[in-house]
Amino acid sequence: MGASKNDTFKGTNLLNALKLMYYTLLLCFVKNHKSMGHNEVHKAYRELIKGMQKDFDGVLTLFAVKEDVRGRGLGKALLSKLSTYYSEHNTNRIYLYTDHTCNYGFYEHMGFQRLKEKRVNVLRENKESKLDVYLYGFNINNE
């Protein structure tokens, strides 16, 4: 899921918000992914992007490929389609948030630049742990 500031369909943000809520809830109940610290993570996101909001005109909200189909070019194809969407809406620079538990290496391989990172305390699987959250930026026209 992604969004462009230049997308004239006003329902895009609402649709993305609903999808994000659905997938967030799904992640909370799949594979014993019991976690707390949602507020801390979102606070870290706000701190990471602070002062940089105007540097971006789009966002990649959710991007996931099942582990068992990774390495087959599906993520690259999805990112290409998303880049086409952004280009069609005159979006030049996007950002995304991710963390060390996700496949952040894919973003680096595809040319995303890690801009900032922050460590937060979370409760995962009933154990307190550290979560490294990252802010990445990507120039659409420089794929």
C-alpha positions as CSV (number, residue, x, y, z in Angstrom):
1,M,0.0,0.0,0.0
2,G,1.2,3.4,-0.8
3,A,-0.1,6.9,-1.2
4,S,0.9,10.0,-3.1
5,K,0.1,13.6,-2.1
6,N,-0.9,14.2,-5.7
7,D,-3.5,11.4,-5.9
8,T,-6.8,13.1,-6.6
9,F,-8.9,10.1,-5.4
10,K,-9.7,11.2,-1.8
11,G,-10.6,7.7,-0.7
12,T,-7.1,6.4,-1.1
13,N,-6.0,7.5,2.4
14,L,-9.1,6.0,4.0
15,L,-8.7,2.7,2.1
16,N,-5.1,2.5,3.1
17,A,-5.9,3.3,6.7
18,L,-8.5,0.5,6.8
19,K,-6.1,-1.9,5.1
20,L,-3.3,-1.0,7.5
21,M,-5.6,-1.5,10.5
22,Y,-6.7,-4.9,9.1
23,Y,-3.1,-6.1,8.5
24,T,-1.9,-4.8,11.9
25,L,-4.6,-6.7,13.6
26,L,-3.8,-9.8,11.5
27,L,-0.1,-9.6,12.5
28,C,-1.0,-9.3,16.1
29,F,-2.8,-12.7,16.0
30,V,-0.7,-14.7,13.6
31,K,2.3,-16.8,14.6
32,N,2.0,-15.9,18.3
33,H,3.0,-12.4,17.4
34,K,1.9,-11.0,20.7
35,S,3.4,-7.6,21.1
36,M,3.0,-4.5,23.1
37,G,4.8,-1.2,22.5
38,H,2.6,0.0,19.6
39,N,2.5,3.5,21.1
40,E,6.3,3.5,21.6
41,V,6.9,2.4,18.0
42,H,4.6,5.1,16.6
43,K,6.2,7.6,18.8
44,A,9.6,6.6,17.4
45,Y,8.2,6.9,13.8
46,R,7.1,10.5,14.6
47,E,10.6,11.2,16.0
48,L,12.3,9.7,13.0
49,I,10.4,11.8,10.4
50,K,10.4,15.0,12.4
51,G,11.6,17.9,10.3
52,M,11.7,15.8,7.2
53,Q,8.0,15.6,6.2
54,K,8.4,18.1,3.4
55,D,11.2,16.1,1.9
56,F,8.7,13.4,0.7
57,D,5.6,13.5,-1.4
58,G,4.6,9.9,-1.0
59,V,4.7,7.0,1.5
60,L,4.9,3.2,1.3
61,T,2.6,2.1,4.1
62,L,2.6,-1.7,3.8
63,F,4.7,-3.9,1.6
64,A,4.9,-7.6,2.4
65,V,5.7,-10.8,0.5
66,K,5.3,-14.2,2.1
67,E,8.6,-15.8,3.1
68,D,7.9,-18.9,1.1
69,V,7.7,-17.0,-2.2
70,R,10.6,-14.6,-1.7
71,G,13.5,-14.6,-4.1
72,R,11.2,-15.2,-7.2
73,G,11.0,-11.5,-8.2
74,L,7.5,-10.9,-6.8
75,G,8.7,-8.1,-4.5
76,K,10.6,-6.4,-7.3
77,A,7.6,-6.6,-9.6
78,L,5.3,-5.2,-6.9
79,L,7.7,-2.3,-6.2
80,S,7.9,-1.7,-10.0
81,K,4.1,-1.4,-10.2
82,L,4.1,0.9,-7.2
83,S,6.8,3.1,-8.8
84,T,4.6,3.4,-11.9
85,Y,1.7,4.5,-9.7
86,Y,3.9,7.1,-8.0
87,S,5.3,8.3,-11.3
88,E,1.8,8.7,-12.7
89,H,0.9,10.9,-9.8
90,N,4.1,13.1,-10.0
91,T,5.5,11.6,-6.8
92,N,9.3,11.9,-6.7
93,R,10.4,10.8,-3.2
94,I,8.7,8.4,-0.8
95,Y,9.5,7.1,2.7
96,L,8.7,4.0,4.7
97,Y,9.1,2.8,8.2
98,T,10.3,-0.8,9.0
99,D,12.1,-2.6,11.7
100,H,14.9,-5.2,12.2
101,T,12.3,-8.1,12.2
102,C,11.3,-7.4,8.6
103,N,13.2,-8.0,5.4
104,Y,14.8,-4.5,5.4
105,G,17.6,-5.8,3.3
106,F,15.2,-6.0,0.4
107,Y,14.7,-2.2,0.5
108,E,18.5,-1.6,0.7
109,H,18.9,-4.0,-2.3
110,M,16.3,-2.0,-4.2
111,G,18.0,1.3,-3.6
112,F,16.2,2.7,-0.6
113,Q,18.4,4.7,1.7
114,R,18.3,4.3,5.5
115,L,17.9,7.8,6.8
116,K,17.5,7.3,10.5
117,E,17.0,4.6,13.1
118,K,15.9,4.3,16.7
119,R,15.7,1.5,19.3
120,V,12.5,1.1,21.3
121,N,11.4,-1.2,24.1
122,V,8.5,-3.6,23.3
123,L,6.9,-6.6,24.8
124,R,7.0,-9.5,22.3
125,E,5.8,-13.0,23.1
126,N,5.5,-11.9,26.7
127,K,9.2,-10.9,26.9
128,E,10.6,-7.4,27.0
129,S,12.9,-6.8,24.0
130,K,14.4,-4.2,21.9
131,L,13.1,-3.2,18.4
132,D,15.2,-1.3,16.0
133,V,12.9,0.9,13.8
134,Y,14.1,2.5,10.6
135,L,13.2,5.3,8.3
136,Y,14.0,4.8,4.6
137,G,13.8,7.1,1.7
138,F,13.5,6.3,-2.0
139,N,13.8,8.5,-5.1
140,I,11.2,7.2,-7.6
141,N,13.0,8.3,-10.7
142,N,16.4,6.9,-9.6
143,E,15.4,3.3,-9.3
